[in-house]
Amino acid sequence: MSTIKRILVPFDFSESAINALDYTLNFADMDKAMDVLALKVSVAPVTSAQEKEDEEQFRKILDTLHRKTKKQPKFLSVSGNLIETLLKIQVEQHIDLTIMGTMGDKDADEALTNTSRLTLESKNPVIAIPYKATIDLPKKIAFVLGKEEIESPRIIGVLLDIARIFDAKVHVLTIYKDSVYDEKAINDNIEKILEYYLEHFYAEHSFSKNEDIEQGILDYVEKKDIDLLVILPRNHVQKTAPSEGRLTKLLMMHSDVPVLTLD
């Protein structure tokens, strides 16, 4: 049984938001009883007339996407700070997964977008959908792991859930700047965790050396024809020094495939 029951889609009527909604509806489709909530957050107060107009426009967009879902998507228009409101709604609405569109920028270096801000601040899983990403169901997933300990193996449960839903294979990738050979010996515990939590969906664990971690990840995604990239931002870890999220921000800007962050 899927643990993903409620999906939040930040929705500002932009092209990237519409693309994310399209991905979400394909993700949910007719076979899964998932609730989809599209949320528009405005700085100015929302009048009843504006809310009605937004609702009508949202329904028209739904019709143009030609997606069928078991449950009719809902739309909500509220006012407030975007990130604060999204984090609040995640809790209040018992959201299991947030799917948010991003325009991306191949030339940008560490730009902090609304999508990357949400992924770094959210304690719930978030999938960032690049604007030009194709709307494919995840069949080949790349799960990026460093040499650090997996502090909370239970978060892999979300990845397992997605693999089960779509009968997808999970390809684990570890990239080192230094010797690959020396590091393989310390991964026995991680391998046991992966085999236990990913079950038969665990395909392989690849190791490679690359001074540019991000480029190594993107090269692997292209080479393996990956549909979904999964990362652990590690900015909320407690046993080791938290990450500043640089790799997360870079991947949000540069990835051509959807990026799922687990926290």
LOVO-399183 format. One record per residue: residue in three letters; x, y, z of N, C-alpha, C in turn. Coordinates in steps of 0.02 Angstrom, whole numbers, plus 50000, padded with zeros to 5 digits. Layout:
BEGIN
ALAXYZXYZXYZ;...
//
This chain:
BEGIN
MET500424994050000500005000050000500445006350000;SER500285011149958500685017149952500605021650013;THR501155024550035501125029450090501035036450063;ILE501065037249997500975043849967500225044749951;LYS499895048449994499165049449987498985056549967;ARG499405061349989499235068449978499835072049947;ILE499725075049889500245078549853500085086049848;LEU500585090149864500515097449859500885099949797;VAL500545104149758500855107149698500815114749703;PRO501365118149720501365125549718501195127749647;PHE500705132249641500445133649574500315141149565;ASP500725144249523500655151549510500455152949438;PHE500225147749402499995148249333500565149449283;SER501175148849306501745149549260501825143149220;GLU502235143449168502355137549126502675131949166;SER503135133749211503465128549251502975125349300;ALA502505129249326502005126549372501525121849335;ILE501335123749275500895119549235501235112949217;ASN501885113349201502265107349187502295102749248;ALA502385105649307502395101749369501715098649383;LEU501185102249368500505099549377500395093649329;ASP500625094349268500565089049218500925082749243;TYR501535083749269501915078149296501545074849354;THR501265079049397500905076549456500295072349437;LEU499915074649389499315071049367499505064449334;ASN500065064349298500305058149269500545053449324;PHE500845056349376501085052549434500505049349471;ALA499965053049479499385050649517498945046049475;ASP498795047849416498365044549366497745041049396;MET497425036849356496785033849374496845028049423;ASP497435025249429497515019149469497695020449542;LYS497825026749558498065028249626497595033249660;ALA497395031749721496935036149758497335041549794;MET497615046149756498015051549785497625058149782;ASP497665061949835497375068649835497905073549810;VAL497715077649762498165082749735497895089649752;LEU498305093649787498105100449805498565105349770;ALA498285109349725498665114749692498565121049734;LEU499125124149753499085129849798499405136049767;LYS499005141449761499275147849739499385152249800;VAL499985154849807500145159349863500275166349836;SER499875171149857499955178049835500195182549891;VAL500565187649873500785192449924500195196649948;ALA499775198849901499195202949918498625198649944;PRO498185201549984497595197850008497185195249949;VAL496895189349957496505186249904495765187549915;THR495445190949867494725192249872494345186149848;SER493705185749865493295180149844493225180149768;ALA493195186149737493145186549664493785183849631;GLN494375185649659495005183249632495065175749640;GLU494845173349698494875166149710494435162249661;LYS493855164949646493405161749598493705161849528;GLU494015167449510494325168049444494905163149437;ASP495315162649490495885157949490495645150749483;GLU495115149149519494835142349516494605140649446;GLU494265145249414494025144149345494605143249297;GLN495125147349305495715146849261496075140249272;PHE496105138149335496425131749351496055125949318;ARG495395126149320494995120749290495095120549214;LYS495165126349183495285126549111495965123449094;ILE496455124849135497115121949124497095114349132;LEU496735112049182496645104849192496365101549130;ASP495875104749099495555101949039496055101448981;THR496505106348976496985106348921497515100948929;LEU497625098648991498145093549004497905086448987;HIS497255085548984496965079048965497225073249008;ARG497265074349073497475069149120496875066949162;LYS496815060549172496275057749213496565055249279;THR496275057349334496485055049400495885052149437;LYS496025047749483495495044549521495105049649563;LYS495485054449591495185059749630495285066449596;GLN494775070549595494815077049563495305081549601;PRO495795084549567496265089049600495895095049630;LYS496145097449686495845103249719496305109249710;PHE495995115249713496375121449706496225125949765;LEU496765129149790496685133749846497115139849834;SER496835145749845497195152049836497235155549904;VAL497835157049927497935160249992498445165849985;SER498505169950037499005175350038499525173850092;GLY500135176350081500655175350131501345174750098;ASN501845173550138502515172250113502535165350082;LEU502825164750022502785158449984503055152450023;ILE503685152750043504005146950075503685145450143;GLU503575150550182503265149550248502575146450241;THR502195148750191501525146150181501535138850158;LEU501995137250112502055130350088502235125650145;LEU502705127650187502915123450244502325122550292;LYS501945127750302501365127450347500835122750319;ILE500695123450254500185119250222500405111850223;GLN501045110550214501295103650217501085100350282;VAL501115104050337500935101350402500185101050411;GLU499855106450396499125106850408498735101950365;GLN498965100950303498605096550257498885089450255;HIS499355088050300499655081350305499935079050237;ILE500315083550206500585082250140501145076950144;ASP501135072150099501645066950096502205068650046;LEU502035072449995502505073949942502325080649910;THR502825084849899502715091149863503065090749796;ILE502715092749743502995092749676502965099949649;MET503555102749636503595109849619504005110849555;GLY503765115149512504115116649450504685121549460;THR505185121149417505745125849418505975127249347;MET506145133449333506365135249266507075132849253;GLY507505132949305508195130849296508595135849255;ASP509255135049257509695139549220510375136249213;LYS510535133949154511165130249143511785134449158;ASP511715141049153512295145449163512355148049234;ALA511845146949275511855149549344512295145249388;ASP512575148349438513015144849486512755146149557;GLU512415141149584512165141449653511595146349663;ALA511205147949613510645152449622510145149449670;LEU509905153649717509425151249766508725152949741;THR508395148149710507725149149684507215147249738;ASN506575148749724506055146749771506035139149779;THR506155135649724506135128349727506705125549770;SER507315128249760507875125849800507795127849873;ARG507505133649885507375135849955506895131049988;LEU506365129149953505885124549982506205117749996;THR506585115249949506885108649958507365108650018;LEU507715114250029508195114550084507855115750152;GLU507275118950151506935120450214506405115250233;SER506145111750184505625106850197505905100550230;LYS505525097850276505705091450307505305085850276;ASN504945087450223504565082450185504885081550117;PRO504775075950084505045074850017504785080049966;VAL505225082249922505035087049870505325084649804;ILE504905084749752505155083349684505155089949645;ALA505735091949621505795097849579505765095749506;ILE505305098849468505205097049398505495102449353;PRO506045101049318506315105949271505805107649217;TYR505805113849196505295116149149505265111949085;LYS505835110049058505835106348995505895098749004;ALA505805096449066505835089249078505245085749044;THR505365080049015504825076148985504405073049041;ILE503765072349027503305069749078503305062049075;ASP503845059249101503905051949102503825049249173;LEU503535043449179503495040249244504185037549262;PRO504375037849326505035035449346505115027849341;LYS505515025649294505655018549286506385016949303;LYS506825021849293507525021149311507715026949357;ILE507855025249419507985030349470508715030149490;ALA509035035949495509715036449520509695039349591;PHE509965035649639509975037849709510695039449727;VAL510845045849738511525048049751511685047649826;LEU512215044049842512445043349911513165045349916;GLY513335048949969514035050349984514305044850028;LYS514895045950056515195040950100514935041550171;GLU514515046750185514265047850252513745042650271;GLU513655041750335513145037150362512445039550344;ILE511995034950329511295036650319510985037150388;GLU510875043250412510665044250482509975041450496;SER509525041850449508845039450460508625035150401;PRO508785028650403508615024250346507875024350328;ARG507435026250375506725026150361506535030850303;ILE506935036150292506765040750238506825037350170;ILE507205031950167507245028150105506575024950089;GLY506135024550139505475021650128505085025350074;VAL505175031850069504835035650016505085033549948;LEU505745032649943506035030249880505785023349863;LEU505745018949912505475012249901504755012549878;ASP504375017049908503665017749890503595019649816;ILE503995024449794503975026549724504195020849678;ALA504715017249699504945011549659504405006249653;ARG504045005049707503495000149706502925002449661;ILE502735008849667502175011449628502305010649553;PHE502905012149532503055012249461503495006349438;ASP503605001549483504024995749468504674998149437;ALA505005002749473505615005849448506235002649480;LYS506785002849445507415000449471507815006349498;VAL508135005249556508515010449589509265009149579;HIS509605013749547510325013349535510665018149582;VAL511045015449629511375019649679512055021849652;LEU512205028249663512825031149637513215034549693;THR513845032949699514295036349745514905038949706;ILE515015045449712515575048549677516065051349728;TYR516705049849718517225052249763517715056749725;LYS517965061649760518485065949731519165062549735;ASP519235058049784519875054549794519815047349772;SER520165042849805520185035849784519515032349792;VAL519285029149740518675025149743518805018649780;TYR519365015549765519525008949793519535009149869;ASP519845014249898519905014549971519235015250005;GLU518765018549972518125019850004517645013850001;LYS517725009549952517255003949944517234999550007;ALA517794998950040517844994450097517424996550157;ILE517235002950162516875005250221516115005550209;ASN515875002750154515165003450137514754997250151;ASP515014992450189514634986350203513964987850237;ASN513974992250287513364993850323512854997350277;ILE513095001850235512655005250188512345000250140;GLU512744995450116512484990450070511914986450102;LYS511994984650165511474980850200510834984950206;ILE510914991450220510334995850224509974996350157;LEU510364997150103510074997750037509704991350017;GLU510014985650029509704979350011509064978150052;TYR509074980250114508484979150157507914983850140;TYR508074990250132507544995250122507304995850050;LEU507724993950002507524994549932507284988049901;GLU507364982649939507114976049918507384974249848;HIS506974971149808507204968949742507234974549691;PHE507044980649712507084986349666507794989149662;TYR508224986949708508924989149709509294985649652;ALA509534989649604509854986849545510604986149551;GLU510944991549574511674991449576511914997349617;HIS512554996949636512885002649669513515004049630;SER513525009749597514105011649556514535016649593;PHE515195015949585515685020449615516095023549559;SER516225030049566516655033249516517025039049548;LYS517565040949517517965046549541517875052549494;ASN517725058349524517645064349484517765070449530;GLU518195074849511518325080849551517705085349555;ASP517285084949504516665088849502516085084149516;ILE515855084149577515325079449598514695080449557;GLU514495086649549513875088049511513925085449440;GLN514475086849407514555084549337514555077049333;GLY514865073749383514865066449385514155063749390;ILE513735067049429513035064949436512665065949371;LEU512735071749340512375073249278512595068749221;ASP513235067149220513485062549168513185055549177;TYR513125053349239512835046849254512095046649234;VAL511735051949250511025052349232510925051649157;GLU511355055149119511295054849046511505047949019;LYS512045045249046512295038749022511805033149036;LYS511475033249094511015027949114510295029249094;ASP510175035049062509495036849041509025036849101;ILE509225040349154508855040649217508235045149210;ASP507675043049242507055046849241506965051249303;LEU507265049249359507185052849422507835052549461;LEU508075058449482508685058949522508495060049594;VAL508775056149640508605056649711509235058449751;ILE509175063549794509735065749835509525066749907;LEU510025066549952509925068050023510275074650036;PRO509905080150044510215086750053510695087250112;ARG510565083550167510995083250225511075089950261;ASN510615094650250510665100950287510295100750354;HIS509955094950368509625094150433509925088450474;VAL510505085950453510805080350489511035082650558;GLN511095077750604511285079350673511935076050694;LYS512095070250665512685066650686513325069250655;THR513255072650599513835075650565513695083050551;ALA514175086550525514085093650511513575094550454;PRO513065098650464512555099750411512865102750348;SER512575100950292512805103650228512475110450217;GLU512825114850180512535121350163512065120750103;GLY512035114950071511555113850017511795116049949;ARG512455116949940512705119249875512545114449819;LEU512665107949829512525103049777511785102849761;THR511365103349811510645103449799510455109249754;LYS510705115149769510535121049729510785120349657;LEU511375117549649511645116649582511225111849541;LEU511045106249572510645101249536509945103949519;MET509665108049564509015111049550509055115449488;MET509625118749478509695123349421509885119749357;HIS510265114249362510575111349303510295104649279;SER509925101149322509675094449302509135094849249;ASP509165090249202508645089849149508085085049170;VAL508185081349224507675076649247507435078749316;PRO506835076749336506585078449402507055076249458;VAL507095080349511507535079049567507115078249631;LEU507175072549663506815071249726507305072049784;THR507135076349831507535077149891507185073649950;LEU507575069649987507305065950044507605068850108;ASP507175070050158507415072750221507015069850278;
//
